[in-house]
Amino acid sequence: MSNSSTQFEPKIIAFCCYYCAYSAADLAGSMRLQYPANVRLIEMPCTGKTDVRVLLEAFENGADGVYVAGCLEGDCHFLKGNLRAKKRVQYAKKLLDEIGIGGERLEMFNLASSMGPRFAEIAREFTEKIRQLGPNPLKKHNTCSQEEAKEKNVS
């Protein structure tokens, strides 16, 4: 492994259902289970409220990986919210492939509130997957744009 890849720590956003996945994350913390600190949790009333635009904006704003974690299929507190989220994630994955970011940087997971160890495992596995993929390709583009803007301000 090269030195640059060992230094790369991905920025990961996890959109978590309040009733299940967020509770599983809370349980993981209560159990003192270790998972990467670079996973940022965003509590959602239901994953069905996660819009494709929000998923794409997470990448635009510098996330290297994003996952949506909802209730187990068939156990959504809002009946079919997690099924709507699953379709939106699948659609967003196709868009990410089309624009060159890569759909593999976005995933959907289903958890029960009692699955704290599984939440920690998902966080570790997803972080490692994104670490292997490297930084979000948009970051290079954004860095160039920022450098160009600085040059324009200097001259």
N, C-alpha and C positions, 0 to 999 in steps of 0.2 A: 504494500500500500504506500502511496506517495505521501509525503509530508503534508501537502496541501489538503488532501482528502481527510487526513486525520484531524486537521484543524477545523474543518467545516462542521459546524453545528447547525442543523436545519431549523428553520422557524416553522413550527407546525401549529395550525389552528384546528381545534376540535369543536365542532358545533354539537352540543350535547343536549338531549332531551332532559328536561328537569326531572321527570318522574323516574326515569330508568338510568340512562347513561350517566347523568350528572350525579345521581345518587350512588351509582357504582364507583365513580371517581371519588366521591366523598368517603365511601366505605374503604376504598384502597388507601386513602390517606389515614383513616382511623386505624387501619390494620398496619400502618407504617410500611406499606409496600412501596418499593422503589420504582419510579418510572421517570423518564427524562424531564428535566425542568423546562426544556424548551417547548413543551406542548402547552399551548395557551387554550384554556377552556372558555367557551362562550356558551352560557346557559340559555337554552331556548325553551319556550313553553311547550313546544312540540317540534320535532324535526320536520313535520309537514309545513312549518312556517319558513323553512330554509328555501330561499329563492335562488334560482340559477345565477342571477346577477350578483348576489352576495357571495356565492362560491367563487365566481370569476374575479370579483373585486378583491377577494382575499389574496389571490395570486398577483393581481395587479399591484397590490400594496406590499408585496414582498414575501408572502408566505412561500415556503419551498414545498410544503405538502399540506393538504387539508383533508380532514375526515369528518363525516357526519355519523354520530352515534345515537341511535334511537332505541325504542322499546323492541322487544322481540316481536317478530311478525305474528299478527293475530292478537297481540296484547297491548296495542296502542290505546292510551287513555282517551284519545280523540278518534277512535275507531280505525281510520285509515290514513292517519297522518304519516306514519312511517312508510307506508306504501307509496304515497305521493312523493315523499323525500327520495325514496329509492329510484323512482322514475326520473326525478330531477337530477339526481347524481349521475345516473346513466347518460342522460342528455348532456350534462356538463362535461363528462369524461370525453364524449365524442367531440365536443367543441374544443376542449383542450388539446386533443390529438390533431384536430384540423389547424389550429393556430400555432402548433409547434411546441407547446409547453409539455404535453404528454399527459394523457388520461390516467396513467398509473400513479400520478401524484395526488389523485383524489379517490377516496374510498368511502364506503358505507358499512357500518357495523351495527349489529343488533345485540342489545344487552338487557338483562334484567337488573333491577336495583341491587340484587344480592351478588352480582358478579364482579366484585371489587378486584379479585385476582386476575380475572380476564381483562378488565379495563387496563390494569397496569401492563399486562402482557401485550395487548394491542398497542398501547403507547410505545413500548419498547420496540416491538417488531416494526411498526410503521416508521418510527424514527430511524431505525437501521436501514429500512428500505429506501427512505428518502436520502439518507446519508450516502448510500451507494449510487443513487441517481445524480447526486451533486446539486448545486444551487439551481434555483428557478432560473430558466433562461431569460426571463424578463429583467432580472437584476442586472445583467450585463448591459442590456439596452437602456435601463434607467440610469445606470452609472454613466454611460456615454452621454446621455441627455443632460445629466447634472454637470458633467465636466464641460460640455459645450456651453451651457448656460453660464458657468463661471467664467469661461473665456470671453463670452460676449460682454459680461459685466466689467471685466478688467480692461478691455480695449475701448 
